[in-house]
Amino acid sequence: MPTSTVWVFGLLMALFGLLIAFMGWNQVRQHRNRLQTWRPGRARVTGYTWSSGGDGNSLQHWQLERTDANGVVHKTTSQMGTTWGTLRSFPFEVDIVVNPEDESQFALASGARSGAGGVAFVLAGLVFAIFGTMLVITGWL
């Protein structure tokens, strides 16, 4: 029988893992929905900005711009960031998907900076959830 401390720790770890897996699954689901309902396009990566996660790690987010059929320039910043930089020279072209109902909304079509990066969150969350559940069941620590 697991001790109460191990049991609580395992339960919290399992719940944390399920939360992370759910967040990752939601990102993947949103990305998949965009790929199915938004139209493909091209955009130019003009630079990047860094954001801080508060834990000392910084994430690089690409700054994107595209010009629609009416000549209007739309700009956005990638929602997902990475801790590594870009080796390419700016500017460069990337594949995007564009919201047909609002041309100002567009997102990266693939890669770690798109919603497909949520797969890593799903996998990490499942590892935490499984390990936490094993702690609750076996009390091993």
C-alpha positions as CSV (number, residue, x, y, z in Angstrom):
1,M,0.0,0.0,0.0
2,P,1.5,3.4,-1.0
3,T,2.2,6.0,1.7
4,S,0.0,9.0,1.6
5,T,2.8,11.3,0.4
6,V,3.7,9.0,-2.6
7,W,0.0,8.6,-3.3
8,V,-0.6,12.3,-3.4
9,F,2.5,12.9,-5.4
10,G,1.5,10.2,-7.9
11,L,-2.0,11.6,-8.2
12,L,-0.8,15.2,-8.8
13,M,1.7,13.9,-11.4
14,A,-1.0,11.9,-13.2
15,L,-3.3,14.9,-13.2
16,F,-0.6,17.2,-14.4
17,G,0.2,14.8,-17.2
18,L,-3.4,14.6,-18.3
19,L,-3.6,18.4,-18.3
20,I,-0.5,18.7,-20.5
21,A,-1.7,15.9,-22.8
22,F,-5.1,17.6,-23.1
23,M,-3.5,21.0,-24.0
24,G,-1.3,19.3,-26.6
25,W,-4.3,17.4,-28.1
26,N,-6.2,20.7,-28.3
27,Q,-3.4,22.3,-30.2
28,V,-3.2,19.3,-32.6
29,R,-7.0,19.4,-33.1
30,Q,-7.0,23.2,-33.8
31,H,-4.2,22.8,-36.3
32,R,-5.9,19.9,-38.0
33,N,-9.1,21.9,-38.3
34,R,-7.2,24.8,-39.9
35,L,-5.6,22.5,-42.4
36,Q,-9.0,21.1,-43.4
37,T,-11.0,24.4,-43.5
38,W,-8.5,27.2,-44.3
39,R,-7.0,27.6,-47.7
40,P,-3.2,27.2,-48.3
41,G,-1.0,30.2,-49.0
42,R,2.5,31.6,-48.7
43,A,4.0,34.1,-46.3
44,R,7.3,35.7,-45.7
45,V,9.2,35.3,-42.4
46,T,10.7,38.8,-41.9
47,G,12.3,38.3,-38.5
48,Y,11.7,37.0,-35.0
49,T,10.9,38.1,-31.5
50,W,11.8,36.4,-28.2
51,S,9.4,35.7,-25.4
52,S,10.3,34.7,-21.9
53,G,8.5,31.8,-20.2
54,G,9.3,33.1,-16.7
55,D,11.5,30.1,-16.0
56,G,14.6,31.6,-17.6
57,N,14.0,30.0,-21.0
58,S,13.2,32.1,-24.0
59,L,11.2,31.1,-27.0
60,Q,11.8,32.4,-30.5
61,H,8.6,33.3,-32.4
62,W,8.7,34.1,-36.2
63,Q,7.2,37.4,-37.4
64,L,5.2,36.6,-40.6
65,E,3.6,38.8,-43.2
66,R,1.6,38.2,-46.3
67,T,-0.1,40.3,-49.0
68,D,-3.7,39.4,-50.0
69,A,-5.2,39.7,-53.4
70,N,-6.3,43.3,-52.7
71,G,-2.7,44.3,-51.9
72,V,-3.3,44.6,-48.2
73,V,-0.4,43.5,-46.0
74,H,-1.3,41.3,-43.0
75,K,1.2,40.6,-40.2
76,T,1.3,38.2,-37.3
77,T,3.6,36.4,-35.0
78,S,3.8,32.6,-34.7
79,Q,1.9,31.4,-31.6
80,M,4.2,28.5,-31.0
81,G,7.9,29.3,-30.3
82,T,11.0,27.2,-30.1
83,T,14.1,27.5,-27.9
84,W,16.4,27.1,-30.8
85,G,17.1,29.8,-33.4
86,T,16.7,29.9,-37.2
87,L,19.7,29.1,-39.4
88,R,18.0,30.6,-42.5
89,S,18.6,34.2,-43.6
90,F,15.7,36.5,-43.3
91,P,13.4,37.0,-45.2
92,F,12.3,33.5,-46.4
93,E,9.0,32.0,-47.6
94,V,6.9,29.5,-45.7
95,D,3.7,27.6,-46.3
96,I,0.7,28.9,-44.3
97,V,-3.1,28.4,-44.1
98,V,-5.4,31.4,-44.4
99,N,-8.8,31.9,-42.8
100,P,-11.1,32.3,-45.9
101,E,-13.6,34.3,-43.7
102,D,-10.9,36.7,-42.4
103,E,-7.8,37.3,-44.5
104,S,-6.0,38.8,-41.6
105,Q,-5.9,35.4,-39.8
106,F,-3.3,33.0,-41.0
107,A,-1.0,30.4,-39.4
108,L,2.0,28.2,-40.3
109,A,0.9,25.1,-42.1
110,S,3.6,22.8,-40.6
111,G,6.6,22.5,-38.4
112,A,7.4,22.8,-34.7
113,R,6.0,26.4,-34.7
114,S,2.6,25.3,-36.0
115,G,0.0,23.6,-33.9
116,A,1.4,20.2,-34.9
117,G,4.0,20.8,-32.2
118,G,1.3,19.8,-29.8
119,V,2.1,16.2,-30.4
120,A,5.2,16.6,-28.2
121,F,2.9,17.8,-25.4
122,V,0.6,14.9,-25.8
123,L,3.5,12.4,-25.5
124,A,5.1,14.1,-22.5
125,G,1.7,14.4,-20.8
126,L,1.0,10.7,-21.3
127,V,4.4,9.8,-19.8
128,F,3.7,11.9,-16.7
129,A,0.2,10.4,-16.4
130,I,1.4,6.8,-16.7
131,F,4.3,7.3,-14.3
132,G,1.9,9.1,-11.8
133,T,-0.6,6.3,-12.1
134,M,2.0,3.7,-11.5
135,L,3.1,5.6,-8.3
136,V,-0.5,5.6,-7.1
137,I,-1.0,1.9,-7.8
138,T,2.4,0.5,-6.6
139,G,3.7,3.2,-4.2
140,W,7.1,2.8,-5.7
141,L,9.4,5.8,-5.4
